Amino acid sequence: MPAFSRRSALAAAGAAVLAVPRAAAAVTPPASANPAAWTDTERVWALARQAGAVTEQKVIWRTRGVLYAFKFPESPLPLVRFQGSEQQWWRPQGDGSFIRTKSFLTFFTDYETDEMLETFTNPITGKTSVPRPNFNRVPDGQVLSTRGWSHNIIERAFPDYYNQFSIRDIEMNVIADSISFHSKVNWPEPLVRRPYNQDNTHFARLAELMDPDVDWVPSHGAGQILMPEMPNVGMDDPELGQVLWHVEYYKVPSLDDLPPKYLERAISEYDNYTVNPVNDTGESRLERRLKRAGVWPG
């Protein structure tokens, strides 16, 4: 890619964000501060406020965590750490729903030092691997509606799949001055490799969530992902053990809130790192996944 500084890249990204017009919020705040009294549309509004924004803008999440491996009956062993970010471009829709395109990038780091890894030897399988960065872009968009979350590209392949879900599947609870959002990530059966599970819980201050003068609501959370294998860290056979991710999420105001070494590497190695994927060409990772499963509608 052309040589340019971290400062110029961030300035360009910031200018792109500022150039996006702010659309009006799709719905108004709930009259009640009690989630049990919220309508489905109000619950969509609340989740959009926590997860992103109800006006058209870019939202950045910083991620970090630990990747574990285990083989029954042994307890999980920490393998590596990871540093990441997810950039999201939110747009409210006229029907009270929201769409976001997103791009996330994860680098794997040493468990003890948190330095970037070039190679890794798995203590369970003994295999040495080169942990490749996890760079995934979702140009087709993800929708938040009264059905909860849905992927546009998944709906093309499975038109009726998301009709079984509801925004009420996402648990919303108030504890003291905070509100929590607990959700499970679901995929159509042909795309699932078992054992699999993913749960996330996010938190925000209820007063900030309910205040319409607060345009950007701070939030954080954590989650876990259970996977049958992960060749990236030497776990390529489910018979040899499973992989468990522990993930922390932090909604941050700008790219400057990411670790400096992470950001420098992201900008130097990926020239589209700060670019909205909405105009991406070529196959997305989800499209390739659907094709491998033999369910791509074409």
C-alpha positions as CSV (number, residue, x, y, z in Angstrom):
1,M,0.0,0.0,0.0
2,P,1.2,3.6,-0.4
3,A,3.3,4.9,2.5
4,F,1.4,7.2,4.8
5,S,1.5,8.0,8.5
6,R,-0.7,6.8,11.3
7,R,-1.8,10.4,11.9
8,S,-2.8,10.9,8.2
9,A,-4.7,7.7,8.2
10,L,-6.6,8.6,11.3
11,A,-7.3,12.1,10.0
12,A,-8.7,10.6,6.8
13,A,-10.9,8.2,8.7
14,G,-12.1,10.9,11.0
15,A,-13.0,13.2,8.0
16,A,-14.9,10.3,6.5
17,V,-17.0,10.0,9.7
18,L,-17.6,13.7,10.0
19,A,-18.7,13.8,6.3
20,V,-21.6,11.4,7.0
21,P,-24.9,13.3,7.5
22,R,-26.6,12.5,10.8
23,A,-30.1,11.1,10.1
24,A,-32.9,11.6,12.6
25,A,-33.5,8.8,15.1
26,A,-35.9,6.2,13.8
27,V,-38.0,6.1,17.0
28,T,-38.3,8.1,20.2
29,P,-37.1,6.9,23.6
30,P,-39.4,4.7,25.7
31,A,-41.6,6.6,28.2
32,S,-40.7,4.1,30.9
33,A,-37.3,3.2,32.3
34,N,-38.5,-0.3,32.9
35,P,-37.5,-2.8,30.1
36,A,-40.5,-5.0,31.0
37,A,-42.8,-2.2,29.8
38,W,-41.0,-1.6,26.5
39,T,-42.7,-2.4,23.2
40,D,-40.7,-4.4,20.6
41,T,-39.8,-1.2,18.7
42,E,-38.6,0.4,21.9
43,R,-36.4,-2.6,22.7
44,V,-34.8,-2.3,19.2
45,W,-34.2,1.4,19.9
46,A,-32.6,0.6,23.3
47,L,-30.3,-2.1,21.9
48,A,-29.3,0.2,19.0
49,R,-28.3,2.8,21.6
50,Q,-26.2,0.4,23.5
51,A,-24.6,-1.5,20.6
52,G,-24.2,1.4,18.2
53,A,-26.2,4.5,17.6
54,V,-29.7,5.6,16.5
55,T,-28.3,8.2,14.2
56,E,-26.1,7.6,11.1
57,Q,-22.6,7.3,12.4
58,K,-19.5,5.2,12.8
59,V,-19.1,3.2,16.0
60,I,-15.8,1.5,17.2
61,W,-15.5,-1.4,19.6
62,R,-12.2,-2.5,21.0
63,T,-11.8,-6.2,21.8
64,R,-9.3,-8.2,23.8
65,G,-9.3,-11.6,25.5
66,V,-7.9,-15.0,25.9
67,L,-8.2,-18.2,23.8
68,Y,-8.3,-21.4,25.8
69,A,-8.2,-25.1,24.7
70,F,-9.3,-28.1,26.5
71,K,-9.8,-31.9,26.2
72,F,-12.1,-33.7,28.5
73,P,-11.5,-34.4,31.4
74,E,-8.7,-31.8,31.7
75,S,-9.3,-28.2,32.6
76,P,-8.9,-25.5,30.0
77,L,-5.4,-24.2,29.3
78,P,-4.8,-20.6,28.1
79,L,-3.2,-20.6,24.7
80,V,-2.9,-17.1,23.4
81,R,-4.3,-13.6,24.0
82,F,-5.7,-11.4,21.3
83,Q,-6.3,-7.8,20.5
84,G,-8.9,-6.6,18.1
85,S,-11.4,-3.9,17.0
86,E,-14.7,-3.9,15.2
87,Q,-15.7,-0.8,13.2
88,Q,-19.4,-0.4,12.5
89,W,-21.3,2.0,10.2
90,W,-24.8,2.4,11.5
91,R,-27.8,3.7,9.5
92,P,-31.4,4.0,10.9
93,Q,-34.2,2.8,8.6
94,G,-37.6,4.3,8.1
95,D,-39.4,1.3,9.7
96,G,-37.7,1.6,13.1
97,S,-35.0,-0.9,12.2
98,F,-31.2,-0.3,11.8
99,I,-28.6,-1.7,9.5
100,R,-24.9,-1.8,10.1
101,T,-22.0,-2.8,7.9
102,K,-18.9,-3.8,9.8
103,S,-15.2,-4.7,9.6
104,F,-13.2,-6.4,12.4
105,L,-9.6,-7.3,12.7
106,T,-7.9,-9.5,15.4
107,F,-4.2,-10.1,16.0
108,F,-3.1,-13.0,18.3
109,T,-0.5,-12.3,21.0
110,D,1.6,-14.2,23.4
111,Y,-0.2,-15.2,26.6
112,E,2.5,-14.0,28.9
113,T,3.8,-10.9,27.2
114,D,0.9,-9.8,25.0
115,E,3.4,-9.3,22.1
116,M,2.3,-10.1,18.6
117,L,2.9,-13.7,17.7
118,E,4.8,-14.9,14.6
119,T,4.5,-18.7,15.5
120,F,2.8,-20.6,18.2
121,T,3.3,-24.2,19.5
122,N,0.1,-25.7,21.0
123,P,0.8,-27.3,24.4
124,I,-2.1,-29.9,23.9
125,T,-1.5,-31.0,20.3
126,G,2.2,-30.1,20.0
127,K,1.6,-28.6,16.6
128,T,3.3,-25.4,15.6
129,S,1.3,-22.9,13.5
130,V,1.4,-19.3,12.2
131,P,-1.5,-17.5,13.8
132,R,-3.0,-15.5,10.9
133,P,-4.9,-12.3,11.7
134,N,-8.6,-12.6,11.6
135,F,-9.8,-9.9,9.2
136,N,-13.5,-10.1,8.4
137,R,-15.7,-7.6,6.6
138,V,-19.5,-7.7,6.3
139,P,-20.5,-5.6,3.3
140,D,-24.0,-7.0,3.0
141,G,-24.9,-5.6,6.4
142,Q,-26.5,-6.8,9.6
143,V,-30.0,-5.7,10.5
144,L,-31.4,-5.0,14.0
145,S,-35.2,-5.2,14.0
146,T,-38.1,-6.6,16.0
147,R,-36.7,-10.1,15.0
148,G,-33.4,-9.2,16.7
149,W,-30.2,-9.5,14.7
150,S,-30.1,-10.9,11.2
151,H,-27.5,-11.0,8.4
152,N,-28.8,-10.0,4.9
153,I,-26.6,-12.5,3.2
154,I,-27.8,-15.3,5.4
155,E,-31.4,-14.4,4.7
156,R,-30.7,-14.7,1.0
157,A,-29.7,-18.3,1.5
158,F,-32.3,-19.1,4.3
159,P,-35.3,-16.7,3.6
160,D,-37.4,-18.0,6.6
161,Y,-34.6,-18.6,9.1
162,Y,-34.9,-15.4,11.1
163,N,-38.7,-15.5,11.4
164,Q,-38.4,-17.8,14.4
165,F,-36.5,-15.1,16.4
166,S,-37.7,-12.0,18.3
167,I,-36.1,-8.9,19.9
168,R,-37.5,-10.4,23.1
169,D,-35.0,-13.2,22.8
170,I,-32.4,-10.7,24.0
171,E,-32.7,-10.4,27.7
172,M,-32.7,-6.8,29.0
173,N,-32.4,-6.3,32.8
174,V,-31.9,-3.3,35.1
175,I,-29.6,-3.8,38.1
176,A,-29.0,-0.7,40.2
177,D,-28.1,2.1,37.7
178,S,-27.1,-0.2,34.9
179,I,-28.9,-2.1,32.1
180,S,-27.7,-5.4,30.7
181,F,-28.3,-7.0,27.3
182,H,-27.7,-10.7,27.1
183,S,-27.9,-12.4,23.7
184,K,-27.0,-15.7,22.0
185,V,-25.5,-15.8,18.5
186,N,-27.4,-18.2,16.2
187,W,-26.6,-19.7,12.8
188,P,-28.6,-22.0,10.4
189,E,-27.7,-25.6,11.1
190,P,-25.8,-26.2,7.8
191,L,-23.3,-23.5,9.0
192,V,-22.8,-24.8,12.5
193,R,-19.7,-26.9,13.5
194,R,-20.4,-28.6,16.8
195,P,-19.8,-28.2,19.6
196,Y,-20.6,-24.6,19.3
197,N,-22.1,-21.8,21.5
198,Q,-21.7,-18.0,21.7
199,D,-23.2,-15.8,24.4
200,N,-22.5,-12.1,25.0
201,T,-23.6,-9.7,27.7
202,H,-23.2,-5.9,27.4
203,F,-23.8,-3.1,29.9
204,A,-24.6,0.6,29.8
205,R,-25.8,3.2,32.3
206,L,-29.6,3.4,32.2
207,A,-29.6,7.2,32.6
208,E,-27.3,7.6,29.6
209,L,-29.3,5.2,27.5
210,M,-32.5,7.0,28.2
211,D,-31.2,10.5,27.7
212,P,-31.9,11.7,24.1
213,D,-29.2,14.4,24.5
214,V,-26.5,11.7,24.8
215,D,-25.7,10.8,21.2
216,W,-23.0,8.2,21.9
217,V,-23.8,5.8,24.8
218,P,-20.7,4.3,26.5
219,S,-20.9,0.5,26.8
220,H,-18.8,-2.6,27.6
221,G,-19.3,-6.3,27.8
222,A,-17.9,-9.8,27.7
223,G,-18.7,-13.1,26.0
224,Q,-17.6,-16.6,25.3
225,I,-17.4,-18.7,22.1
226,L,-17.1,-22.5,22.1
227,M,-15.7,-24.0,18.9
228,P,-14.8,-27.5,17.9
229,E,-11.4,-26.7,16.3
230,M,-9.2,-23.8,15.2
231,P,-6.2,-24.7,13.0
232,N,-4.8,-21.2,13.5
233,V,-3.6,-22.2,16.9
234,G,-2.9,-25.9,16.2
235,M,-6.3,-27.2,17.1
236,D,-7.3,-28.8,13.8
237,D,-9.0,-32.0,15.0
238,P,-12.0,-32.0,17.4
239,E,-10.8,-35.4,18.7
240,L,-7.8,-33.6,20.2
241,G,-9.8,-30.9,22.0
242,Q,-12.0,-27.9,21.7
243,V,-11.4,-24.1,21.7
244,L,-13.0,-21.6,24.1
245,W,-12.8,-17.8,23.5
246,H,-13.2,-15.3,26.4
247,V,-13.9,-11.9,24.8
248,E,-14.0,-8.4,26.4
249,Y,-15.7,-5.6,24.5
250,Y,-15.3,-1.9,25.0
251,K,-17.1,0.8,23.0
252,V,-14.5,3.5,22.4
253,P,-14.8,7.1,21.0
254,S,-12.0,6.8,18.4
255,L,-9.3,4.7,16.8
256,D,-6.8,6.5,19.1
257,D,-8.3,4.4,22.0
258,L,-6.9,1.2,20.4
259,P,-3.4,-0.1,21.5
260,P,-0.7,1.9,19.5
261,K,1.1,-1.2,18.2
262,Y,-2.1,-2.8,17.2
263,L,-3.3,0.3,15.3
264,E,0.1,0.8,13.6
265,R,0.1,-2.7,12.3
266,A,-3.6,-2.6,11.2
267,I,-3.0,0.6,9.2
268,S,0.3,-0.6,7.7
269,E,-1.0,-4.1,6.6
270,Y,-4.6,-3.4,5.6
271,D,-5.2,-0.4,3.4
272,N,-9.0,-0.7,3.8
273,Y,-8.8,-1.0,7.6
274,T,-10.7,2.2,8.2
275,V,-13.0,2.0,5.1
276,N,-16.7,1.1,5.2
277,P,-17.0,-2.3,3.5
278,V,-20.4,-1.3,1.9
279,N,-18.7,-0.9,-1.5
280,D,-16.4,-4.0,-1.2
281,T,-16.2,-6.2,-4.3
282,G,-15.5,-9.9,-4.5
283,E,-16.6,-12.6,-2.1
284,S,-17.1,-11.9,1.6
285,R,-16.1,-14.5,4.1
286,L,-19.8,-15.3,4.8
287,E,-20.4,-15.8,1.1
288,R,-17.5,-18.3,0.9
289,R,-18.8,-20.0,4.0
290,L,-22.2,-20.4,2.4
291,K,-20.7,-21.8,-0.8
292,R,-18.6,-24.3,1.1
293,A,-21.7,-25.5,2.8
294,G,-23.5,-25.9,-0.6
295,V,-26.3,-23.5,0.3
296,W,-25.3,-20.3,-1.6
297,P,-28.4,-19.3,-3.7
298,G,-26.2,-17.6,-6.4
